[in-house]
């Protein structure tokens, strides 16, 4: 009863008072614009995410700052890197690679509900932006990928 009171009193927006292990964002997530699905899986003691499906069938990482990586396929590319549980247990913190601008940002992810994942990235620690992803349904044609972090 005390935990319920703390949850109501603190009023953490969109997050429930359930143990973090019961609310991990493992699975497939459709990004906001519907152009890709990111598969989040455990990698060691962290979570990692890679592009599991994309509308751009033959898309490449053209804006990567490393010229040697500009021809690597988007499909299977790691974008959520080394996401570890935050101290408060309400989210995971790590880095996110944005193939749209070729930049890597400090990031955190957290479940707003079992079907909505919030991802935020920051530059200089305070210029932040984010979006909500929805859990991908079985109708999305996923291709097998590995989310082994590679940079």
C-alpha positions in Angstrom: 0.0 0.0 0.0 2.9 2.4 0.8 4.4 1.8 -2.7 1.0 2.7 -4.3 0.9 5.9 -2.2 4.4 6.8 -3.3 3.5 6.3 -7.0 0.4 8.4 -6.7 2.2 11.1 -4.7 5.2 11.3 -7.0 3.0 11.1 -10.1 5.7 9.9 -12.5 4.1 10.7 -15.9 3.3 7.7 -18.0 5.5 5.2 -16.0 4.0 2.7 -13.7 5.4 1.4 -10.4 6.3 -2.0 -11.5 9.8 -3.5 -11.2 12.1 -2.5 -14.1 12.6 -6.1 -15.1 8.9 -6.5 -15.7 8.8 -3.5 -18.1 11.9 -3.9 -20.3 11.5 -2.5 -23.8 12.8 -5.7 -25.5 11.0 -6.2 -28.8 10.2 -4.5 -32.1 9.4 -0.8 -32.2 8.0 1.2 -35.2 9.7 4.6 -35.3 7.5 7.7 -35.3 7.5 8.3 -39.1 6.9 4.6 -39.8 10.0 4.3 -42.0 11.7 1.7 -39.8 11.4 -0.9 -37.1 14.1 -1.1 -34.4 14.6 -4.4 -32.7 15.7 -4.0 -29.1 17.5 -7.0 -27.5 19.7 -7.7 -24.5 23.4 -7.4 -25.2 25.4 -8.4 -22.2 24.2 -6.3 -19.2 22.7 -3.6 -21.5 20.1 -3.3 -24.2 21.0 -2.6 -27.9 18.8 -1.8 -30.9 19.3 -2.3 -34.6 17.2 -1.6 -37.6 15.2 -4.7 -38.3 13.0 -3.4 -41.2 13.2 -0.3 -43.3 11.1 1.1 -46.1 14.3 2.0 -48.0 15.1 -1.6 -49.1 18.7 -0.7 -50.2 19.3 2.3 -48.0 22.8 3.0 -46.8 24.4 5.0 -44.0 25.3 7.9 -46.4 25.7 10.6 -43.8 28.1 8.7 -41.6 31.1 10.9 -40.7 33.4 7.9 -41.4 33.6 7.6 -45.2 34.4 3.9 -44.8 30.9 3.4 -43.3 28.9 5.4 -45.8 28.0 2.3 -47.9 27.0 0.1 -45.0 23.3 -1.0 -45.2 20.8 0.5 -42.9 19.2 -2.9 -42.4 20.9 -4.4 -39.3 22.7 -1.2 -38.4 23.0 -0.6 -34.6 21.4 2.6 -33.5 20.7 2.1 -29.8 24.1 1.4 -28.2 24.9 0.1 -24.7 21.6 1.2 -23.0 22.1 0.5 -19.3 19.5 0.8 -16.6 19.5 4.2 -14.9 19.9 4.4 -11.2 16.2 5.0 -10.6 15.3 2.0 -12.7 12.7 3.9 -14.8 14.7 4.1 -18.0 17.9 3.0 -19.8 20.7 5.3 -20.7 23.3 5.1 -23.4 23.9 6.4 -26.9 21.8 6.6 -30.1 23.1 6.8 -33.6 21.0 8.9 -36.0 21.5 7.8 -39.6 19.5 10.8 -40.8 22.3 13.2 -39.7 25.2 10.8 -39.1 25.6 11.9 -35.4 25.7 10.0 -32.2 23.9 11.5 -29.1 23.7 10.7 -25.5 20.3 9.1 -25.1 17.7 7.5 -22.8 14.7 5.3 -23.5 11.8 4.5 -21.2 8.4 2.9 -21.5 5.4 5.2 -21.3 3.2 2.2 -21.5 3.7 -1.5 -22.7 3.0 -0.2 -26.2 4.8 3.1 -26.3 8.5 3.7 -26.0 9.9 7.2 -25.5 13.4 7.9 -26.9 15.3 11.1 -26.3 18.7 12.2 -27.4 20.7 15.2 -26.2 23.5 17.4 -27.5 25.7 19.1 -24.9 23.7 17.5 -22.2 20.8 19.9 -22.4 19.6 20.4 -26.0 17.3 17.4 -26.1 14.6 16.1 -28.4 12.7 12.9 -28.7 9.8 10.9 -30.1 7.5 8.1 -29.2 7.8 4.7 -30.9 5.0 2.2 -30.9 5.4 -1.5 -30.5 5.5 -3.1 -33.9 2.7 -5.6 -34.7 3.1 -8.9 -36.5 2.2 -7.4 -39.8 5.5 -5.6 -40.2 7.8 -7.8 -42.4 10.9 -8.1 -40.3 14.2 -9.4 -41.6 16.6 -11.2 -39.2 19.3 -8.9 -37.7 21.9 -9.0 -35.1 22.1 -6.2 -32.6 25.7 -6.8 -31.6 27.0 -3.4 -31.0 29.5 -2.2 -33.6 30.7 1.3 -34.1 
